[in-house]
């Protein structure tokens, strides 16, 4: 078997477990990022996504030598966008080399082709992976010798491995939500880099992990039903349809179904009809009462449940509601899973939600392609109720944090400080994030168009506080934040974005 020699800057096709090959570039890993134990691997940045991953050497192929082969077997829209991104990168690299040649700066010198050093298991200094003479590699600043090396012959004589990611103890995947340290400390940040390593020993697993995967998934042949086309549900259904799923929709306000019917969805007349005609039915509604009514009310889901039918509750509700729904669904021979989602309307539209699932593990596995279409990551958390608990804790933290940020902005104004300067300073520190930047900018612009309803975060705070009471655990910060959101609701901010909590401080 021929050995593939790769080094930092090489363009490659990388294969993540059972998923199709994707175009990427070998890059230097962060200095504090330890290489996974086991087989030799390279750190790869994937084009068209925000993903990086350690990829085993045998799962890598040179980009140009296998380009035509890969394009023939993968026709996904996002895959094509990734290939286009590679071509744009190559054009920029070629243009930069031509400019250097024209100026005569290089004096005919070439960067020597040094192989990427593979560290042993006990090596901790990952900075050795990078030659000191090399700059950090970015899409706009390629290594000078990249173009020359792309013409190298293929690493022939080997086959892709097809073992699932979760079965490979040497595979680690990383999610990048933001970008690296800014060049100037005086400029506000819109994105920052944070790398989160998958804990392969955890009961939580990542099963659907990127836009790269979303672009080329094989949709399940099971019939999908979806109930509730609000801010989150609309984006979810749109992505299910885009990825080729057969979807039947229902909404309390029937007119909301029209757009999805035009996109190829089928129309269900009642929740019971959707549940009876579909193999897997999802629900995403506003609160515990709506979730119960959808299942137990007239023409509700329960009337359509038969043995083997799957019901998935995606609404953010309390654990007690989940337990009740699980019991009534399984009492009819149905299979139940809760799968609330962390995110916003924009993340829902982009198919980048985080899915927290609990309940019937086989249903979770049956929904793999659905979760890949709607989210960047999914976690399985064990028995039903655990996902509800985790989601309420997450939203409690988010709601409390948003209230504190609004308090800081208004205090800055009250003491004669520039709110924009406060935001600029905040976004240079440890709390910098796209969430802080976007929400604060919207506040300063007076833009409270809902990305996540204020009334829903107040509902989640109330449920989290109640959960704390039942566990005899204090939640004083959440309780204080809840009062501020109640004040905002009294000021008619319920249907605005959660950032409208700002208005509770200025009235």
C-alpha positions in Angstrom: 0.0 0.0 0.0 1.5 3.3 -1.1 2.2 5.9 1.6 0.6 9.3 1.2 3.0 12.0 2.2 1.2 15.2 3.3 2.3 18.4 5.0 0.8 21.6 6.2 -1.0 23.5 3.4 -1.8 20.4 1.2 -5.3 20.2 -0.1 -7.0 16.8 0.5 -10.2 14.8 0.5 -10.9 13.8 4.1 -13.3 11.1 5.2 -15.0 11.3 8.6 -16.1 7.8 9.6 -19.2 6.7 7.7 -19.7 10.0 6.0 -18.7 10.9 2.4 -15.3 12.5 1.6 -15.1 16.3 1.9 -12.5 18.8 0.5 -10.1 20.2 3.1 -6.6 21.5 3.8 -4.0 20.2 6.2 -3.4 22.9 8.8 -1.5 23.4 12.1 -3.6 22.5 15.2 -3.8 24.9 18.1 -0.7 24.7 20.3 -2.7 23.4 23.3 -4.6 20.7 21.3 -3.3 17.2 22.0 -3.2 14.7 19.1 -5.5 11.7 19.6 -3.8 8.5 20.5 -3.5 5.7 18.1 -3.0 5.8 14.3 -1.1 8.6 12.6 -3.4 11.5 11.6 -3.4 15.1 10.3 -5.4 18.1 11.5 -7.7 19.1 8.6 -9.8 22.3 8.0 -12.8 21.5 5.8 -13.9 24.0 3.1 -17.5 25.3 3.1 -17.9 24.6 6.8 -16.6 25.8 10.1 -15.2 22.3 11.0 -11.7 21.1 11.7 -10.9 17.4 12.6 -8.1 15.0 13.2 -8.2 12.6 10.2 -6.3 9.4 10.0 -3.7 9.2 7.2 -5.5 6.3 5.5 -8.7 8.5 5.4 -6.9 11.2 3.3 -6.4 11.5 -0.5 -4.7 14.3 -2.5 -7.3 16.8 -3.7 -6.5 17.1 -7.5 -5.7 13.5 -8.1 -9.1 12.4 -6.9 -11.3 15.5 -7.7 -13.2 14.0 -10.7 -13.8 10.8 -8.8 -15.3 12.6 -5.8 -17.4 15.0 -7.9 -19.0 12.0 -9.7 -20.1 10.3 -6.4 -21.3 13.4 -4.6 -23.9 15.8 -6.0 -25.1 17.6 -2.8 -25.5 21.4 -3.0 -23.3 22.1 0.0 -20.7 19.7 -1.4 -20.6 21.7 -4.6 -20.3 24.9 -2.6 -17.3 23.4 -0.8 -15.6 22.5 -4.1 -16.3 26.0 -5.3 -14.6 27.4 -2.2 -11.5 25.2 -3.0 -11.4 26.6 -6.5 -11.6 30.2 -5.2 -8.8 29.4 -2.8 -6.7 28.1 -5.7 -7.3 31.2 -7.8 -6.2 33.4 -5.0 -3.1 31.3 -4.4 -2.2 31.4 -8.1 -2.7 35.1 -8.3 -0.5 35.7 -5.2 2.3 33.5 -6.7 2.1 35.4 -10.0 2.4 38.7 -8.2 5.4 37.4 -6.3 7.0 36.2 -9.5 6.4 39.5 -11.2 8.1 41.4 -8.4 11.0 39.1 -8.3 10.9 38.9 -4.5 11.2 35.1 -4.3 14.6 35.1 -6.3 13.7 31.6 -7.6 13.7 30.1 -4.1 11.2 27.4 -3.2 10.0 26.4 0.2 11.4 22.9 0.8 8.8 20.1 1.0 9.2 19.2 4.6 6.9 16.3 5.8 4.5 17.0 8.6 5.9 15.7 11.9 3.7 13.1 13.5 4.0 13.3 17.3 4.0 10.2 19.5 1.4 9.5 22.1 3.4 11.1 24.9 4.3 14.2 22.9 2.6 17.3 24.4 4.3 20.2 22.5 2.1 20.4 19.4 3.9 23.5 18.3 6.5 21.1 16.8 3.9 20.3 14.1 4.6 23.7 12.6 7.8 24.8 11.0 9.0 28.1 12.7 9.5 29.7 9.4 5.9 29.2 8.3 3.2 31.7 8.9 -0.3 30.7 10.1 -2.1 29.3 7.2 -5.4 30.9 6.1 -7.6 30.8 3.0 -6.3 34.2 1.9 -2.6 33.5 2.7 -1.7 30.1 1.3 1.8 28.6 1.6 3.8 29.6 -1.5 4.5 26.0 -2.6 0.9 24.8 -2.4 0.2 25.1 -6.1 3.3 23.2 -7.1 2.5 20.3 -4.8 -1.0 19.8 -6.1 0.3 18.2 -9.3 1.8 15.3 -7.4 0.7 11.8 -8.2 -2.2 10.2 -6.4 -1.7 8.0 -3.3 -3.0 4.9 -5.1 -3.6 1.4 -3.8 -5.7 2.2 -0.7 -9.4 2.2 0.1 -11.5 4.4 2.4 -12.3 2.9 5.7 -16.0 2.9 6.6 -16.2 2.4 10.3 -18.6 4.8 12.1 -17.2 7.7 14.0 -18.6 6.6 17.3 -16.9 3.2 17.0 -13.4 4.7 16.4 -11.7 5.5 19.8 -8.9 7.3 18.0 -11.2 9.8 16.2 -11.8 13.2 17.7 -14.0 15.8 16.1 -14.0 19.5 16.8 -16.7 22.2 16.4 -15.6 25.7 15.7 -18.1 28.3 16.5 -16.1 31.5 16.3 -12.7 32.8 14.9 -9.2 33.4 16.3 -7.8 36.4 18.2 -8.2 39.6 16.3 -5.3 41.4 14.7 -6.2 44.7 16.4 -7.4 45.0 20.0 -9.2 48.2 19.0 -11.7 46.6 16.6 -15.0 45.0 17.8 -15.2 41.2 17.4 -18.0 39.5 15.6 -16.6 36.0 15.9 -14.0 34.2 18.1 -12.6 30.7 18.0 -13.5 28.1 20.5 -12.6 24.4 20.1 -14.6 21.9 21.9 -13.3 18.3 22.0 -15.8 15.5 21.9 -15.7 13.4 25.1 -15.8 9.9 23.7 -16.3 8.5 27.1 -19.4 10.5 27.9 -23.0 9.2 27.8 -23.6 12.1 25.4 -22.5 11.5 21.8 -22.2 13.6 18.7 -24.0 11.9 15.9 -24.7 14.6 13.4 -21.8 17.0 13.2 -21.5 19.5 10.4 -22.8 21.4 7.4 -20.4 19.3 5.4 -22.3 16.2 6.4 -25.6 17.9 6.0 -24.8 18.7 2.4 -24.6 15.0 1.4 -26.7 12.9 3.7 -28.9 10.1 2.6 -32.5 10.8 3.8 -34.3 8.1 5.6 -37.0 6.2 3.7 -39.4 6.6 6.6 -42.3 9.0 6.3 -41.8 12.1 8.5 -44.5 14.2 10.1 -44.0 17.6 11.6 -46.4 19.5 13.9 -45.8 23.2 14.6 -44.3 25.7 12.1 -43.1 28.5 14.4 -39.7 30.2 14.5 -37.9 27.0 15.0 -40.2 24.5 13.3 -40.2 26.4 10.0 -36.4 26.2 9.6 -36.3 22.6 10.6 -39.0 21.6 8.1 -37.3 23.6 5.4 -34.0 21.7 5.9 -35.7 18.3 6.1 -37.3 19.0 2.7 -34.0 20.3 1.2 -32.2 17.1 2.3 -34.8 15.0 0.5 -37.1 13.8 3.3 -40.7 13.0 2.7 -42.5 15.4 5.1 -46.2 15.9 6.1 -46.9 19.1 7.9 -49.6 20.4 10.2 -49.9 23.8 12.0 -52.7 25.3 14.1 -52.7 28.3 11.7 -53.1 26.3 8.5 -51.9 29.2 6.3 -48.3 28.6 7.5 -48.3 25.3 5.8 -48.7 26.8 2.3 -45.1 27.7 1.7 -43.9 24.2 2.6 -46.6 22.6 0.4 -45.1 24.6 -2.4 -41.6 23.2 -1.5 -42.9 19.6 -1.7 -44.4 18.8 1.7 -47.7 17.0 2.2 -50.6 18.5 4.2 -52.0 16.8 7.3 -55.5 17.7 8.3 -55.1 16.9 12.0 -52.3 15.8 14.4 -53.9 12.4 14.6 -53.8 12.0 10.8 -50.2 13.0 10.6 -49.2 10.5 13.4 -51.2 7.7 11.8 -49.8 8.2 8.2 -46.2 8.9 9.2 -43.6 6.6 10.7 -41.9 9.4 12.7 -43.8 12.5 13.9 -42.0 15.5 15.3 -43.6 18.2 17.4 -42.3 21.7 18.1 -44.7 24.0 20.0 -44.5 26.8 22.5 -45.0 25.4 26.0 -46.1 22.4 28.2 -49.8 23.1 27.7 -49.5 23.3 23.9 -47.5 20.1 23.9 -50.1 18.2 26.0 -53.0 19.5 24.0 -51.3 18.4 20.8 -51.1 14.8 22.1 -54.2 14.5 24.3 -56.6 17.0 22.8 -59.4 16.4 20.2 -57.9 14.7 17.0 -54.6 14.7 18.9 -51.5 12.6 18.2 -52.5 9.9 20.7 -55.5 8.9 18.4 -53.1 8.2 15.6 -50.5 6.3 17.5 -50.2 2.6 16.6 -47.6 0.0 17.6 -44.2 1.0 16.2 -45.1 4.6 15.5 -42.5 7.1 16.7 -43.2 10.4 18.4 -40.5 13.0 19.0 -41.2 16.0 21.3 -38.9 18.9 20.4 -40.6 21.5 22.5 -38.8 23.0 25.5 -41.0 21.8 28.4 -40.6 20.5 31.9 -39.5 16.9 32.7 -42.9 16.1 34.2 -44.6 16.9 30.9 -42.1 14.7 29.1 -42.7 11.8 31.5 -46.5 12.1 31.0 -46.2 12.2 27.2 -43.8 9.3 27.1 -46.1 7.1 29.2 -49.2 7.8 27.1 -47.4 7.2 23.8 -45.8 4.0 24.9 -49.0 2.8 26.4 -50.4 2.6 22.8 -47.3 0.7 21.6 -45.6 3.8 20.3 -42.0 4.8 20.6 -41.0 8.0 22.3 -38.0 10.4 22.2 -37.6 13.9 23.5 -35.3 16.1 21.4 -35.5 19.8 22.3 -33.1 22.1 20.4 -30.7 24.8 21.5 -30.4 27.7 19.0 -32.4 30.5 17.4 -34.4 31.1 14.3 -31.3 31.9 12.3 -29.5 28.7 13.4 -32.7 26.7 12.6 -32.8 28.2 9.1 -29.1 27.4 8.7 -29.5 23.8 9.9 -27.0 24.5 12.7 -29.1 23.7 15.8 -27.8 21.6 18.8 -30.2 18.7 19.5 -30.5 17.2 23.0 -32.2 13.8 22.8 -33.3 11.3 25.5 -35.7 8.3 25.7 -35.8 5.5 23.2 -32.3 5.1 21.8 -33.5 3.2 18.7 -35.7 6.1 17.8 -32.7 8.4 18.1 -30.8 6.2 15.7 -33.7 6.0 13.3 -33.7 9.8 13.2 -30.1 10.2 12.3 -30.6 11.7 8.9 -33.3 14.1 10.2 -31.0 15.3 13.0 -28.2 15.8 10.5 -30.4 17.9 8.3 -31.6 20.2 11.1 -28.5 20.4 13.3 -24.8 20.6 13.6 -24.6 18.3 16.6 -26.8 15.9 18.5 -26.4 14.4 22.0 -28.1 11.4 23.5 -28.6 12.0 27.2 -30.2 8.7 28.4 -33.7 8.3 29.9 -36.6 10.6 29.0 -36.6 13.8 31.0 -32.9 14.3 30.9 -33.0 16.4 27.8 -35.7 18.6 29.2 -33.6 19.2 32.3 -30.5 20.0 30.4 -32.3 22.4 28.0 -33.9 24.3 30.9 -30.5 24.7 32.5 -29.0 26.0 29.3 -31.8 28.4 28.7 -31.8 29.6 32.3 -28.1 30.5 31.8 -28.7 32.2 28.5 -31.7 34.2 29.8 -29.9 35.3 32.9 -26.8 36.3 30.9 -28.9 38.3 28.4 -30.6 40.2 31.3 -27.2 41.0 32.8 -25.8 42.3 29.5 -28.9 44.6 29.1 -28.3 45.8 32.7 -24.7 46.6 31.9 -25.7 48.6 28.7 -28.3 50.7 30.6 -25.9 51.3 33.5 -23.3 52.5 31.1 -25.8 55.0 29.6 -26.9 56.1 33.1 -23.4 56.9 34.2 -22.5 58.8 31.0 -20.5 56.0 29.3 -20.7 55.2 25.7 -22.7 52.0 25.1 -20.8 51.3 21.9 -17.5 51.6 23.7 -18.8 49.3 26.4 -19.6 46.7 23.7 -16.3 47.1 22.0 -14.4 46.6 25.2 -16.7 43.6 26.1 -16.0 42.0 22.8 -12.3 42.1 23.3 -12.4 40.2 26.6 -13.1 36.7 27.7 -16.9 37.0 27.3 -16.6 37.8 23.6 -19.0 35.8 21.4 -21.2 36.2 18.4 -24.2 36.1 20.8 -23.1 39.1 22.8 -22.0 41.0 19.7 -25.2 40.4 17.7 -27.7 41.0 20.6 -26.0 44.1 21.8 -25.7 45.6 18.2 -29.5 44.9 17.8 -30.2 46.7 21.1 -28.2 49.7 20.1 -30.0 49.8 16.7 -33.4 49.3 18.3 -33.9 46.1 16.4 -35.9 43.6 18.4 -37.2 41.4 15.6 -37.6 38.0 17.3 -34.9 35.4 16.8 -36.0 33.7 20.0 -39.2 35.0 21.7 -38.8 36.9 25.0 -42.0 35.2 26.3 -40.4 31.8 25.7 -37.2 32.5 27.6 -39.3 33.8 30.5 -41.2 30.5 30.4 -38.0 28.6 30.4 -36.7 30.6 33.4 -39.9 29.9 35.3 -39.7 26.2 34.6 -36.0 26.1 35.5 -36.8 27.8 38.9 -39.5 25.3 39.5 -37.1 22.5 38.7 -34.7 23.9 41.2 -37.4 24.1 43.8 -38.2 20.4 43.3 -34.5 19.5 43.7 -34.2 21.8 46.7 -31.5 23.8 44.9 -31.3 27.6 45.0 -31.7 29.6 41.8 -31.4 33.2 42.9 -29.8 34.6 39.7 -32.5 33.0 37.6 -35.2 34.3 39.9 -33.9 37.8 39.6 -33.7 37.6 35.8 -37.2 36.1 35.7 -38.5 39.2 37.4 -36.9 41.5 34.8 -38.4 39.4 31.9 -41.8 39.6 33.6 -41.4 43.4 33.7 -40.5 43.3 30.0 -43.6 41.3 29.3 -45.7 43.8 31.1 -44.3 46.4 28.8 -45.7 44.4 25.8 -42.3 42.9 24.8 -43.5 39.2 24.8 -43.4 38.8 21.0 -40.1 40.6 20.6 -36.6 39.0 20.8 -35.1 38.1 24.1 -32.8 41.2 23.8 -35.9 43.3 24.3 -35.4 42.7 28.0 -33.3 45.8 27.7 -36.5 47.8 27.6 -37.4 46.7 31.2 -34.5 48.8 32.4 -35.4 52.0 30.6 -39.1 52.3 31.5 
